[in-house]
């Protein structure tokens, strides 16, 4: 459960950081939003280091599925656009893949 919380927190931090740049560049948000974006992206990177994995690539691969699902939640909650069935089906496959990567049995290294 802690792993999932870290992944979701990292995804929210990454999305918020990228959205800050999006808002500055495409929505005319104030320049100081870039600073918020940079801080948020630093939090994202730090949170991923907390994942209990012996390989960074595996931790990042599993994160991808969580990121996709969290991005669709952002789309709905923050941007006010409800994901359609294709978004949800795609996210479901991604979460299934992330779950397999996270929970799959591993040979000792």
C-alpha positions as CSV (number, residue, x, y, z in Angstrom):
1,X,0.0,0.0,0.0
2,X,2.9,2.3,0.7
3,X,4.3,1.7,-2.7
4,X,1.0,2.7,-4.3
5,X,0.8,5.9,-2.2
6,X,4.4,6.8,-3.2
7,X,3.6,6.2,-6.9
8,X,0.4,8.3,-6.8
9,X,2.2,11.1,-4.9
10,X,5.1,11.0,-7.5
11,X,2.6,11.1,-10.4
12,X,0.7,14.0,-8.9
13,X,4.0,15.9,-8.4
14,X,5.1,15.2,-11.9
15,X,1.8,16.1,-13.5
16,X,1.6,19.3,-11.4
17,X,5.2,20.2,-12.4
18,X,4.5,19.7,-16.1
19,X,1.1,21.4,-15.8
20,X,2.8,24.5,-14.3
21,X,5.0,24.8,-17.4
22,X,1.9,24.1,-19.6
23,X,0.0,26.8,-17.8
24,X,2.8,29.3,-18.1
25,X,3.4,28.7,-21.8
26,X,-0.1,28.0,-23.0
27,X,-2.5,29.5,-20.5
28,X,-0.5,32.7,-19.8
29,X,0.1,31.9,-16.1
30,X,2.6,34.1,-14.4
31,X,6.3,33.4,-14.9
32,X,6.7,32.3,-11.2
33,X,4.7,29.2,-12.1
34,X,7.9,27.8,-13.6
35,X,9.5,27.9,-10.1
36,X,6.5,25.9,-8.8
37,X,6.9,23.5,-11.6
38,X,10.6,22.9,-10.9
39,X,9.9,22.4,-7.2
40,X,7.2,19.9,-8.0
41,X,9.4,18.0,-10.4
42,X,12.1,17.7,-7.8
43,X,9.5,16.2,-5.4
44,X,8.5,13.8,-8.1
45,X,12.1,12.6,-8.6
46,X,12.7,12.3,-4.8
47,X,9.5,10.2,-4.3
48,X,10.6,7.7,-6.9
49,X,13.8,7.1,-5.0
50,X,11.6,5.8,-2.1
51,X,10.3,2.9,-4.1
52,X,11.5,-0.4,-2.7
53,X,13.1,-1.9,-5.8
54,X,16.5,-3.2,-6.5
55,X,16.4,-1.8,-10.0
56,X,15.5,1.8,-11.0
57,X,14.2,0.7,-14.4
58,X,11.7,-1.7,-12.9
59,X,10.5,1.0,-10.5
60,X,10.1,3.5,-13.4
61,X,8.3,0.9,-15.6
62,X,5.7,0.1,-12.9
63,X,5.3,3.9,-12.3
64,X,4.3,4.3,-15.9
65,X,0.9,2.6,-15.4
66,X,0.2,4.5,-12.2
67,X,1.1,7.8,-14.0
68,X,-1.3,7.1,-16.8
69,X,-4.2,6.5,-14.5
70,X,-3.4,9.5,-12.3
71,X,-3.1,11.7,-15.5
72,X,-6.7,10.7,-16.4
73,X,-7.8,11.6,-12.9
74,X,-6.1,15.0,-13.3
75,X,-7.8,15.4,-16.6
76,X,-11.2,14.9,-14.9
77,X,-10.7,16.6,-11.5
78,X,-8.4,19.6,-12.5
79,X,-9.2,20.1,-16.2
80,X,-12.9,19.2,-16.0
81,X,-12.8,16.7,-18.9
82,X,-14.3,13.4,-18.1
83,X,-12.2,10.4,-19.5
84,X,-14.1,8.4,-22.0
85,X,-14.3,4.6,-22.1
86,X,-11.2,4.2,-24.3
87,X,-9.2,6.2,-21.8
88,X,-10.5,4.0,-19.0
89,X,-9.8,0.7,-20.9
90,X,-6.3,1.8,-21.8
91,X,-5.6,2.9,-18.2
92,X,-6.9,-0.5,-17.0
93,X,-4.4,-2.3,-19.2
94,X,-1.7,-0.1,-17.9
95,X,-2.6,-0.6,-14.3
96,X,-2.7,-4.4,-14.9
97,X,0.8,-4.2,-16.3
98,X,2.0,-2.1,-13.4
99,X,0.5,-4.5,-10.9
100,X,2.3,-7.4,-12.6
101,X,5.6,-5.6,-12.5
102,X,5.1,-4.5,-8.8
103,X,3.8,-7.8,-7.4
104,X,5.5,-10.4,-9.7
105,X,7.8,-12.9,-8.0
106,X,11.5,-12.0,-8.3
107,X,14.5,-14.3,-8.1
108,X,17.0,-13.1,-5.5
109,X,19.9,-11.1,-7.0
